[in-house]
């Protein structure tokens, strides 16, 4: 009811406007008349039809209707402004088209018709002339969507050419008649009037394709079936609908003018490409109301900023009521609203600030790793973001690295700490300049507004502390000459009291002296040599010898330092030739090089001077010595030198005159490589030692065996042996070839070896040879000369004459059976005693 009232008032206003329009004084031209067939009654806001305005006047910018009961839209659609009843069969009005710029005007006449016709019946005997080449033309027909009636609603009248002379009956078929939706349309049998029985929704059925039939009373078809499409004219009965009830968008604060925020969109079910679906968007309301910061494009629905004054810190969220209206936004169009929530995102457009410009704090000297001050800051940006978190920087005053400042992540405060001890005696106070910024860089617009970083001054007062002695510098140097006399005194390590700056009252103690070369005076700190200093023995770094010293004050507080002793070198070491034994292969090698080294410093070292010192005339005749470089010389032989070993004395002297002599053993060898001569020499030496070891082992073995045999002989009771048995020797040999013989005395001790001379009684051990399965053991007397084993004929060995004189022999011999009968019982007795014991 409210909408109907508003529409009536608008129609009245429009009629009044038409009455007050200016009358143009230019000539008007009439366009072709337009005829509409309408029912006798039309409700308000009903579609009458559509005219082609462009055909009449393309450049028209003003459209007017001469009849206030009708209104004409820009696209030529004609609507009723109020309920229209045709009292007569015809009604007409004029559409005025004007171009105000060109001052031209045209008239377009409109005729509304409502006609009724009375038909007569054909005589059954009368023949109808049918025109086979001509069909009854379809009459354009349409109906208004959602018509209010009255129903049945007359749509149009179907007429056949034969109805001019005969009574024709009409019928229809198709969707809406005998197809779903059934019985929507019917036609009067006699008049051909086509009716609709109920309202139709265009969004459900936009066109009905009916077939009309014309026949005589006797069933004769007067014309061919006529296609009769009925188009449902759209009515603006559907509201445009937004795709979402609530839109959520985000925009960065301080965004530029014209920044796109988001897009809203709506749809309309009415007929496309008509005024009913031509939508326009607008913003009905913004909360907070002022100032207006957003706009929407009327056709696309794109929301943009119209100001660059978005400030999250002032308003962080806006709510817009969006409106969409069809009929291109005209006042009688249908509207729908939706809500748009715009969240303003934070940008770093606010600089953090100190609450104070200056701070003061006190700290004791020598304090380390201690928090001394917390500096609070303020920042309007979004909390716990990079735009809010503070970065502190010490800009000035921390050149020595005594302080460090960090950010407390929870409170965003600056935490100032001492990380390196302060010294009250050096500086009573320190002034620090602290700079403040954010983790995130400033936004561009904010950076233009903010030209400087916020700064604050922190004054740190250093409090004095009664502290112990100061060993500074930690390493002190002293120079001492090598081989200085024991007991010499030199300045030592000096510590001082930081309160007085003097060394009095301090005691010194030596903590470490690697070689024990010095002692330290407890009161003065002077050092005294207790041993001779040797630079070459000082260690890997021969120029510095480190001594650790402790300084102690009267309260027992202490500090330690290092006394680095620089030992000054003296020429106390002659150069030394590195080689001892040399091999020269003649004639392949014409010389060999020798070199020397000197542990002294270079000023007392190379270049070295080599010479043949006090050599024999033969050495001087056969060998020469020439210089190769500062540390080497070349030893060469002459062609007439023979193959043998030479002992060549060589003297080497350093630049300061310190010299040394060394005799080199040089093997002039017939070889192709020196390794061959080295191998020969090694084999000879190895043979002598091996022979000696073998002989000692054999002597020890036979001494044990002889002692055992002699003990058995002395204990014999069953058979007596000659008195001179102690001067006889047992000769045993179990080898098939002669071996090394050992000479043993009766007491079991070795007295001599083969080919060696000895005074006193001795014997020779021969070989026991199997002869026909019997072994023979010979007992002989020894003389005063060394016996030598000799080979006899065949496998039997006998005693022969030996070098150094004749051997006195006894012809008394004992057979194996006699020897066996004597030894076996005694061996048995010894065995029984052993078991019993």
C-alpha positions in Angstrom: 0.0 0.0 0.0 2.9 2.4 0.8 4.5 1.6 -2.5 1.2 2.2 -4.4 0.8 5.6 -2.6 4.4 6.6 -3.5 3.8 5.6 -7.1 0.6 7.6 -7.3 2.3 10.7 -5.9 5.1 10.3 -8.4 2.6 10.0 -11.2 1.0 13.2 -10.1 4.3 14.9 -9.9 5.1 13.7 -13.4 1.8 14.9 -14.7 2.4 18.3 -13.1 5.9 18.3 -14.6 4.4 17.7 -18.1 2.0 20.6 -17.6 4.8 23.0 -16.7 7.3 22.0 -19.4 8.5 24.7 -21.6 6.8 24.9 -25.0 9.4 24.9 -27.7 8.7 27.2 -30.6 10.3 25.1 -33.3 8.5 23.0 -35.9 7.5 19.4 -35.0 7.5 16.5 -37.4 5.2 13.6 -37.1 6.6 10.0 -37.1 4.8 6.9 -38.2 1.7 6.0 -36.1 2.0 3.1 -33.7 -1.1 0.9 -33.0 -1.5 -1.2 -29.8 -4.3 -3.7 -29.3 -5.1 -3.7 -25.6 -7.9 -4.9 -23.3 -10.6 -2.5 -22.4 -9.1 -2.1 -19.0 -5.4 -1.9 -17.9 -4.2 -1.6 -14.3 -1.4 0.8 -13.3 2.2 0.0 -14.1 1.1 -2.4 -16.8 3.0 -2.8 -20.1 1.2 -1.4 -23.1 3.9 -2.0 -25.7 7.2 -0.8 -27.0 7.9 1.8 -29.7 11.1 2.4 -31.7 12.2 5.9 -30.6 15.5 5.8 -32.5 13.6 5.4 -35.7 11.7 8.6 -35.1 14.5 10.7 -33.5 17.8 9.1 -32.7 19.3 12.1 -30.9 16.3 12.6 -28.5 17.4 13.5 -25.0 13.9 14.4 -23.7 10.9 12.0 -23.9 7.4 13.2 -22.9 3.9 11.8 -23.1 0.9 13.9 -24.0 -1.3 11.7 -21.8 -0.4 11.6 -18.1 -2.0 8.2 -17.9 1.0 6.7 -19.8 4.8 7.0 -19.2 7.5 6.2 -21.7 11.0 4.9 -20.7 14.2 5.6 -22.5 14.1 2.3 -24.4 10.6 3.1 -25.8 8.6 0.9 -23.3 5.2 2.3 -22.6 3.6 1.7 -19.2 0.3 2.8 -17.7 0.8 5.4 -15.0 -2.6 4.6 -13.5 -5.6 2.4 -14.3 -6.8 2.9 -17.8 -10.3 2.0 -19.0 -11.2 2.4 -22.7 -14.7 3.8 -22.8 -14.5 3.9 -26.6 -13.0 1.4 -28.9 -10.1 3.7 -29.6 -7.8 6.0 -27.6 -4.8 7.9 -28.7 -2.0 10.0 -27.3 1.3 11.5 -28.6 5.0 10.9 -27.6 7.1 14.0 -27.9 10.8 13.4 -28.7 13.0 16.5 -28.3 16.7 17.3 -28.8 17.2 20.4 -26.6 20.7 21.1 -27.9 19.7 21.1 -31.6 16.2 22.5 -30.7 14.4 19.9 -32.7 11.2 17.9 -31.8 9.2 15.1 -33.3 5.8 13.6 -32.5 5.1 9.9 -32.5 1.3 9.2 -32.5 0.1 6.1 -30.5 -3.4 4.5 -31.1 -4.9 2.1 -28.6 -7.7 -0.1 -30.0 -10.3 -2.5 -28.6 -12.6 -4.0 -31.4 -15.5 -6.4 -31.4 -16.9 -8.1 -34.6 -20.2 -10.0 -35.3 -19.8 -13.0 -37.7 -22.4 -14.9 -39.7 -22.9 -18.6 -40.3 -22.2 -20.2 -43.6 -25.0 -22.2 -45.4 -24.1 -25.8 -45.6 -24.8 -25.8 -49.3 -22.6 -22.9 -50.0 -19.2 -23.5 -51.4 -16.3 -21.7 -49.9 -13.6 -20.4 -52.1 -10.3 -21.4 -50.5 -7.2 -19.6 -51.4 -4.5 -22.2 -51.5 -1.7 -19.7 -52.0 -2.6 -17.5 -49.1 -2.5 -18.2 -45.4 -4.2 -16.2 -42.7 -1.4 -14.1 -41.2 -0.5 -14.5 -37.5 -1.3 -11.6 -35.4 1.5 -10.5 -33.0 0.4 -11.4 -29.6 1.8 -10.9 -26.1 0.5 -10.9 -22.6 1.6 -9.1 -19.4 3.3 -11.2 -16.8 1.4 -11.5 -13.5 -1.6 -9.7 -14.9 -4.3 -8.9 -12.4 -7.2 -9.6 -14.8 -10.0 -9.6 -14.8 -9.9 -13.2 -15.9 -10.5 -14.6 -18.3 -8.3 -11.9 -19.9 -8.7 -11.1 -23.6 -5.4 -11.3 -25.4 -6.4 -10.9 -29.0 -8.8 -12.0 -31.8 -8.0 -14.5 -34.4 -9.7 -13.9 -37.7 -9.7 -15.9 -40.9 -10.3 -14.4 -44.4 -13.2 -16.8 -44.9 -15.0 -15.2 -42.0 -15.9 -12.3 -44.3 -18.4 -14.5 -46.0 -19.0 -17.5 -43.8 -19.5 -18.5 -40.2 -16.1 -19.8 -39.0 -15.4 -21.6 -35.7 -12.0 -21.3 -34.1 -10.0 -23.7 -31.9 -6.4 -23.8 -30.5 -3.9 -26.4 -29.2 -0.4 -26.4 -27.7 1.3 -25.8 -24.4 -1.1 -24.0 -22.1 -4.1 -25.6 -23.8 -3.8 -29.3 -24.0 -0.3 -29.4 -22.6 1.1 -28.4 -19.3 0.1 -26.0 -18.0 -3.4 -27.1 -19.0 -6.3 -24.8 -19.7 -4.3 -21.7 -19.4 -5.6 -20.4 -22.7 -8.9 -20.8 -24.6 -10.5 -19.3 -27.6 -14.1 -18.4 -28.2 -15.4 -20.7 -30.9 -17.5 -18.1 -32.7 -15.5 -14.9 -32.3 -11.9 -16.1 -32.2 -11.2 -14.1 -29.1 -8.2 -15.6 -27.3 -8.3 -15.5 -23.5 -5.9 -16.3 -20.6 -7.4 -17.8 -17.5 -4.8 -16.9 -14.9 -1.7 -14.9 -14.3 1.6 -16.2 -15.8 5.2 -16.0 -14.5 7.6 -15.1 -17.2 10.5 -16.6 -15.3 8.7 -19.9 -15.6 7.2 -19.6 -19.1 8.5 -16.9 -21.4 6.5 -17.9 -24.6 3.6 -20.2 -25.5 3.6 -21.6 -29.1 -0.1 -22.2 -29.8 -1.7 -23.5 -33.1 -4.9 -21.8 -34.2 -7.5 -23.6 -36.4 -10.4 -22.1 -38.5 -13.2 -24.4 -39.7 -16.8 -24.1 -40.8 -19.8 -25.5 -39.0 -19.7 -28.7 -41.0 -16.0 -29.2 -40.0 -14.5 -27.9 -43.2 -11.1 -26.3 -42.7 -11.3 -22.8 -44.0 -7.5 -22.2 -43.6 -4.4 -24.1 -42.8 -3.4 -24.2 -39.1 -1.9 -20.9 -38.0 1.2 -20.8 -35.6 0.3 -18.4 -32.8 3.2 -17.6 -30.5 2.2 -15.7 -27.3 5.1 -14.0 -25.7 4.9 -13.2 -22.0 5.9 -9.6 -21.5 8.2 -9.2 -18.5 7.1 -7.4 -15.5 9.6 -6.0 -13.0 8.5 -8.5 -10.3 11.9 -9.8 -9.1 14.1 -7.9 -6.7 17.8 -7.9 -7.5 19.6 -10.1 -5.0 23.2 -9.7 -3.7 25.4 -12.8 -4.0 26.2 -12.5 -0.3 24.4 -11.1 2.6 27.6 -9.8 4.3 30.7 -8.9 2.4 34.1 -8.8 4.3 36.9 -6.8 2.8 40.3 -5.5 4.0 42.2 -2.4 3.1 45.6 -1.1 4.3 45.5 2.1 6.2 47.0 5.1 4.5 46.0 3.6 1.1 46.0 6.0 -1.8 42.9 7.6 -3.2 41.2 5.2 -5.6 42.5 2.0 -4.0 40.2 -1.0 -4.7 38.7 -2.4 -1.6 36.4 -5.1 -3.1 33.5 -5.9 -5.4 29.8 -6.4 -4.6 27.6 -8.2 -7.1 23.8 -8.8 -7.5 21.6 -10.8 -9.8 18.0 -10.3 -11.2 15.8 -13.0 -12.5 13.8 -10.6 -14.8 14.4 -10.5 -18.5 18.0 -9.9 -19.4 19.0 -6.8 -21.3 16.0 -4.8 -20.2 15.5 -2.0 -17.8 14.2 -4.6 -15.3 17.7 -6.1 -15.0 19.7 -3.0 -15.4 21.2 -2.6 -12.0 22.8 0.3 -10.2 24.8 0.1 -6.9 25.1 2.7 -4.3 26.1 3.2 -0.6 23.2 3.9 1.6 25.0 4.3 4.9 28.5 4.2 6.4 29.2 3.5 10.0 31.0 5.5 11.4 29.2 8.1 9.3 31.9 10.8 8.8 33.9 11.3 6.9 32.8 9.4 3.8 35.8 7.3 2.8 34.4 4.9 0.2 32.5 4.9 -3.1 31.0 2.3 -5.3 30.9 2.2 -9.1 27.2 2.3 -10.0 27.5 -0.3 -12.7 30.3 -2.7 -11.7 29.9 -2.7 -7.9 33.6 -2.0 -7.3 34.2 -0.3 -4.0 37.2 2.1 -3.8 38.6 4.6 -1.4 37.9 8.3 -1.9 40.4 9.5 0.6 43.8 8.6 1.8 43.0 9.4 5.4 42.2 5.9 6.5 43.8 5.5 10.0 43.5 2.2 11.8 44.4 3.9 15.1 41.3 6.1 14.7 38.8 3.6 13.2 39.8 0.0 12.5 36.5 -1.2 11.0 33.8 0.3 8.8 30.3 -1.0 8.0 28.6 -0.1 4.7 25.0 -0.6 3.8 25.0 -1.4 0.1 22.0 -0.9 -2.1 21.3 -2.3 -5.6 18.3 -1.1 -7.6 17.0 -2.2 -11.0 15.3 0.0 -13.7 18.8 1.6 -13.9 18.3 3.1 -10.5 15.1 5.0 -11.3 13.0 5.8 -8.3 10.4 3.2 -9.1 13.0 0.4 -9.4 13.1 -2.5 -7.0 15.9 -2.4 -4.4 17.8 -4.8 -2.1 20.5 -4.1 0.5 23.5 -6.0 1.9 26.1 -5.3 4.5 29.8 -4.7 3.7 32.3 -4.9 6.6 35.7 -3.2 5.7 38.6 -3.9 8.1 41.4 -1.4 8.1 44.7 -3.3 8.2 47.6 -1.9 10.1 50.7 -0.3 8.5 53.7 1.1 10.2 52.6 4.7 10.0 53.3 5.5 13.7 56.8 6.0 15.0 57.6 4.5 18.4 58.4 7.2 21.0 60.3 7.3 24.3 58.3 8.3 27.4 61.3 10.3 28.5 64.0 12.1 26.6 66.7 11.4 29.2 67.5 8.7 31.8 70.1 8.3 34.5 71.4 5.1 36.1 74.4 4.0 38.3 76.5 0.9 38.1 79.5 -0.3 40.1 82.8 -0.7 38.2 83.8 -4.2 37.2 80.1 -5.3 36.9 79.5 -7.5 34.0 76.4 -9.2 32.4 73.9 -7.2 34.5 70.7 -5.4 33.5 70.9 -1.8 34.6 67.9 0.0 33.0 64.6 -0.7 31.3 63.3 1.9 28.8 59.6 1.9 28.1 58.3 3.1 24.7 54.9 3.8 23.2 53.6 2.8 19.7 50.1 3.3 18.4 50.4 0.5 15.8 48.8 -2.9 16.2 50.2 -4.6 19.3 52.5 -7.7 19.0 53.2 -7.1 15.3 56.3 -6.1 13.5 54.8 -2.6 13.2 54.7 -2.4 17.0 57.8 -4.2 18.2 60.7 -1.9 18.9 64.3 -2.0 17.9 66.8 -0.2 20.1 70.2 0.9 18.9 73.1 2.5 20.8 74.1 5.3 18.4 76.9 6.9 20.5 78.9 6.3 23.6 79.5 2.6 23.3 82.6 2.7 21.2 84.4 0.3 23.7 81.6 -2.2 23.7 80.7 -2.0 27.4 76.9 -2.0 26.8 74.3 -4.0 25.0 70.6 -3.2 24.5 67.9 -5.7 23.6 64.0 -5.7 23.4 61.8 -7.5 25.8 59.3 -9.3 23.5 56.6 -9.2 26.1 56.7 -5.6 27.3 58.4 -4.0 24.2 60.8 -2.3 26.6 64.5 -1.7 25.9 66.8 -3.6 28.3 70.2 -2.0 28.8 72.9 -4.3 30.1 76.6 -4.0 31.0 78.5 -6.7 29.1 82.1 -5.5 29.7 83.5 -4.3 33.0 83.7 -0.5 33.5 86.7 1.2 35.2 86.0 4.0 37.5 89.6 5.2 37.3 89.3 5.6 33.5 85.8 7.1 33.3 83.4 8.3 36.0 80.4 8.4 33.7 79.3 7.3 30.2 76.6 9.1 28.1 74.8 6.8 25.7 72.5 8.0 22.8 69.8 5.4 22.2 67.9 5.3 18.8 64.4 3.7 18.4 62.7 2.2 15.4 60.4 -0.7 14.5 61.1 -4.2 13.2 59.0 -3.4 10.1 60.1 -0.5 7.9 58.0 2.6 7.9 55.3 2.9 5.2 56.1 5.2 2.4 53.7 7.9 3.3 54.7 7.7 7.0 58.3 7.9 6.0 57.6 11.2 4.2 56.0 12.6 7.3 58.7 11.3 9.7 62.2 12.5 8.9 64.1 11.7 12.1 64.4 8.7 14.4 63.4 9.1 18.0 66.4 9.4 20.4 67.0 9.4 24.1 70.1 10.0 26.3 71.1 7.6 29.0 73.8 8.8 31.5 75.5 5.9 33.3 77.4 6.9 36.5 80.2 4.5 37.3 80.6 3.9 41.0 84.1 3.3 42.5 84.9 -0.1 44.0 87.8 -1.0 46.2 89.5 -3.6 43.9 92.6 -5.7 43.9 95.9 -5.1 42.1 95.8 -4.6 38.3 98.0 -6.6 36.1 98.0 -4.4 33.1 99.2 -4.9 30.5 98.6 -8.6 30.9 101.8 -9.4 29.0 105.0 -7.4 29.8 108.3 -7.9 28.0 111.9 -8.0 29.1 115.1 -8.8 27.1 117.9 -11.0 28.6 121.1 -12.1 26.8 121.7 -15.8 26.4 124.3 -17.3 28.6 124.0 -14.4 31.1 125.9 -15.1 34.3 123.9 -16.8 37.0 122.7 -14.3 39.7 122.2 -11.4 37.2 119.2 -9.2 38.1 116.7 -7.8 35.6 113.5 -5.8 35.8 110.5 -8.1 36.3 106.8 -7.8 36.1 105.1 -4.7 37.5 101.5 -4.5 38.7 99.9 -1.5 40.3 97.1 -0.6 42.7 94.3 1.0 40.6 93.3 3.2 43.5 96.7 4.8 43.9 98.3 4.0 40.6 101.5 2.8 42.4 103.1 -0.6 42.9 104.1 -0.2 46.5 102.7 -2.7 49.0 102.3 -5.5 46.4 104.0 -8.8 46.7 105.0 -11.0 43.7 105.1 -14.7 43.3 106.2 -16.9 40.5 103.5 -19.3 39.3 105.1 -20.9 36.3 108.7 -21.1 35.0 109.0 -23.9 32.5 112.8 -24.4 32.8 113.3 -23.0 36.3 115.8 -20.4 35.0 114.8 -17.5 37.2 113.7 -16.5 40.7 111.6 -13.5 41.5 112.0 -11.0 44.4 108.8 -11.0 46.4 108.9 -7.3 47.3 110.3 -5.6 44.2 109.3 -8.0 41.6 112.9 -8.0 40.1 113.9 -11.3 38.6 117.3 -13.0 39.0 118.8 -15.8 36.8 119.2 -19.0 38.7 120.5 -21.0 35.7 122.2 -20.2 32.4 119.6 -19.2 29.8 119.7 -21.2 26.6 117.8 -19.7 23.8 117.9 -22.8 21.8 116.3 -24.9 24.6 113.6 -22.3 25.5 110.9 -24.1 23.5 109.2 -24.1 20.1 109.2 -20.3 20.0 112.9 -19.7 20.8 112.7 -15.9 20.9 110.2 -15.7 23.9 110.2 -17.5 27.2 107.0 -17.0 29.2 106.9 -16.8 33.0 103.6 -16.5 34.9 103.6 -14.0 37.8 101.0 -13.3 40.5 100.7 -9.9 42.2 99.1 -9.9 45.7 98.0 -6.8 47.7 97.8 -6.5 51.5 94.2 -7.8 51.6 95.1 -11.0 49.7 93.5 -10.0 46.4 95.6 -10.9 43.4 96.0 -10.8 39.7 98.2 -12.7 37.3 100.3 -11.6 34.4 102.8 -13.0 32.0 106.5 -11.9 31.8 107.6 -12.6 28.2 111.4 -13.0 28.2 113.1 -12.2 24.9 116.3 -14.2 25.1 119.0 -12.5 23.0 121.0 -14.9 21.0 124.8 -15.3 21.3 126.9 -17.4 19.0 127.3 -20.3 21.3 126.6 -23.1 18.8 128.9 -24.0 15.9 127.4 -25.3 12.7 126.9 -29.0 12.5 127.3 -31.2 9.3 124.2 -33.3 8.9 125.8 -36.3 7.0 127.9 -39.1 8.6 128.2 -41.9 6.0 128.1 -41.2 2.3 128.1 -43.5 -0.8 129.3 -42.4 -4.2 128.8 -44.7 -7.2 131.7 -44.4 -9.5 131.7 -43.5 -12.3 128.0 -42.7 -12.5 128.3 -40.1 -9.7 131.0 -37.5 -9.8 130.3 -35.9 -6.4 128.1 -35.8 -3.4 126.7 -32.8 -1.5 127.0 -32.2 2.2 125.0 -29.6 4.3 125.1 -28.0 7.7 122.8 -26.3 10.1 123.2 -23.9 13.0 120.6 -23.5 15.9 121.7 -19.9 16.5 119.9 -17.0 15.0 120.6 -16.1 11.4 123.0 -13.3 12.4 125.2 -16.0 13.9 124.5 -18.6 11.2 124.9 -19.0 7.5 126.7 -18.5 5.2 128.9 -21.4 6.2 132.5 -22.0 5.0 133.5 -25.6 4.3 137.1 -26.9 4.1 139.3 -30.0 4.3 140.9 -29.6 7.7 144.3 -31.2 8.4 143.6 -33.9 5.9 146.3 -36.3 4.8 148.1 -35.6 1.5 146.4 -38.6 -0.1 142.9 -37.1 0.8 143.9 -33.7 -0.5 145.2 -35.3 -3.7 142.0 -37.4 -4.3 139.2 -35.2 -3.0 138.1 -31.5 -3.4 135.5 -29.4 -1.7 133.6 -26.6 -3.4 130.7 -24.2 -2.4 127.2 -25.0 -3.5 125.2 -22.3 -1.5 125.2 -20.7 2.0 124.6 -24.0 3.8 126.0 -26.7 1.5 129.2 -27.8 -0.2 130.1 -30.3 -2.9 132.6 -33.2 -2.2 134.2 -34.4 -5.5 136.7 -37.2 -6.2 139.4 -37.3 -8.8 139.5 -40.0 -11.5 142.4 -41.9 -10.1 140.6 -42.5 -6.7 140.2 -46.2 -6.0 137.1 -48.1 -4.8 137.3 -48.1 -1.0 136.1 -46.3 2.1 137.7 -42.9 2.8 137.7 -41.0 6.1 137.6 -37.3 5.2 137.9 -34.6 7.9 135.7 -31.5 7.1 135.6 -28.2 8.9 132.6 -25.9 8.8 132.6 -22.3 10.0 129.6 -19.9 10.5 129.7 -16.2 9.7 130.8 -15.2 13.2 133.8 -17.6 13.1 132.3 -20.4 15.2 133.6 -23.7 13.7 133.3 -27.5 14.1 135.2 -30.4 12.6 133.7 -33.7 11.5 135.2 -36.8 9.8 132.9 -38.2 7.1 133.0 -41.8 6.1 132.8 -41.9 2.3 132.4 -45.1 0.4 133.5 -44.8 -3.2 131.7 -47.8 -4.5 131.4 -49.7 -7.8 127.6 -49.5 -8.2 124.8 -47.9 -10.3 122.8 -46.8 -7.2 124.0 -46.0 -3.7 121.4 -48.3 -2.2 123.4 -51.3 -3.5 126.4 -50.4 -1.4 124.2 -49.6 1.6 122.8 -53.2 1.3 126.2 -54.8 1.2 127.4 -52.9 4.2 124.3 -53.9 6.1 124.7 -57.6 5.3 128.3 -57.7 6.5 127.4 -56.1 9.8 124.4 -58.3 10.2 126.5 -61.5 9.7 129.0 -60.7 12.5 126.3 -60.1 15.1 124.4 -63.2 13.9 127.5 -65.4 14.2 128.3 -64.1 17.7 124.7 -64.8 18.8 124.8 -68.3 17.4 128.1 -69.1 19.1 127.0 -67.8 22.4 123.8 -69.9 22.2 125.7 -73.1 21.3 128.2 -72.5 24.1 125.5 -72.2 26.7 123.8 -75.3 25.5 126.9 -77.5 25.6 127.9 -76.1 29.0 124.7 -77.4 30.5 125.1 -80.8 28.8 128.7 -81.2 29.9 127.9 -80.2 33.5 125.3 -82.9 33.6 127.6 -85.6 32.2 130.5 -84.7 34.5 128.2 -84.9 37.5 127.2 -88.4 36.6 130.8 -89.5 36.1 131.8 -88.3 39.6 128.9 -90.2 41.2 129.7 -93.5 39.4 130.3 -96.5 41.8 130.1 -99.6 39.6 133.0 -98.8 37.3 136.1 -96.8 38.0 137.6 -94.6 35.3 141.1 -93.5 35.0 142.3 -90.8 37.2 142.9 -88.5 34.4 139.2 -88.7 33.4 138.7 -85.1 34.5 141.2 -84.2 31.8 139.2 -85.9 29.1 136.4 -84.6 27.0 133.2 -86.1 25.6 132.9 -85.6 21.9 129.3 -85.8 20.6 127.9 -85.0 17.2 124.5 -85.9 15.8 124.9 -84.0 12.6 125.6 -85.5 9.2 127.8 -82.6 8.3 130.5 -80.9 10.4 129.2 -78.1 12.6 130.8 -75.4 14.7 132.7 -77.1 17.5 132.8 -75.9 21.1 135.6 -76.9 23.5 134.4 -77.5 27.1 136.3 -78.3 30.2 135.3 -81.1 32.5 133.6 -78.7 34.9 131.1 -77.7 32.2 132.4 -74.1 31.4 133.3 -73.1 27.9 137.0 -72.5 27.6 137.6 -71.8 24.0 136.0 -71.7 20.5 137.2 -73.1 17.3 140.3 -71.6 15.8 141.1 -69.8 19.1 144.0 -70.2 21.4 143.8 -71.1 25.1 146.2 -72.1 27.8 145.3 -75.1 30.0 143.6 -78.4 29.6 141.0 -78.6 26.9 139.4 -81.1 24.6 137.7 -81.2 21.2 134.2 -82.4 20.6 134.1 -84.6 17.5 131.3 -86.3 15.7 129.4 -89.5 16.7 128.9 -91.4 13.5 126.6 -94.3 12.9 128.7 -97.2 11.5 126.6 -100.2 10.8 123.9 -99.1 13.3 126.4 -98.6 16.1 127.4 -95.2 17.5 130.9 -94.6 18.8 131.9 -92.2 21.5 135.5 -91.3 21.7 137.3 -90.1 24.9 140.6 -88.4 24.3 143.1 -86.5 26.3 143.7 -82.9 25.6 146.9 -81.0 25.4 147.7 -77.4 25.9 146.9 -76.4 22.3 143.5 -75.8 20.7 142.1 -78.8 18.9 140.4 -78.5 15.6 137.9 -80.9 14.2 139.0 -82.5 11.1 137.2 -84.5 8.5 138.2 -88.1 8.1 137.6 -90.4 5.2 134.1 -91.5 4.7 131.6 -90.7 7.5 134.0 -91.3 10.4 135.6 -88.4 12.1 138.9 -88.7 13.9 141.2 -86.4 15.8 143.9 -85.0 13.7 146.9 -82.8 14.3 146.1 -79.1 14.9 147.8 -75.9 14.3 149.9 -74.6 17.1 151.7 -77.9 18.1 151.1 -81.6 18.5 148.3 -83.0 20.5 149.1 -85.4 23.2 146.6 -88.3 23.0 145.8 -91.4 25.1 145.3 -94.6 23.3 142.9 -95.8 25.9 139.4 -96.1 24.3 136.1 -97.3 25.7 133.4 -99.0 23.8 129.8 -97.9 23.6 128.7 -101.0 25.7 131.1 -100.1 28.5 130.0 -96.5 28.5 126.3 -97.6 28.5 126.8 -100.1 31.3 128.4 -97.4 33.4 125.9 -94.6 32.8 122.5 -96.4 32.8 122.4 -97.5 36.5 123.4 -94.1 37.7 120.8 -92.4 35.5 118.2 -94.8 37.0 119.3 -93.9 40.5 119.1 -90.2 39.8 115.6 -90.7 38.4 114.4 -92.6 41.5 115.8 -90.0 43.8 114.1 -87.4 41.8 110.7 -89.1 42.1 111.2 -89.8 45.8 112.2 -86.2 46.5 
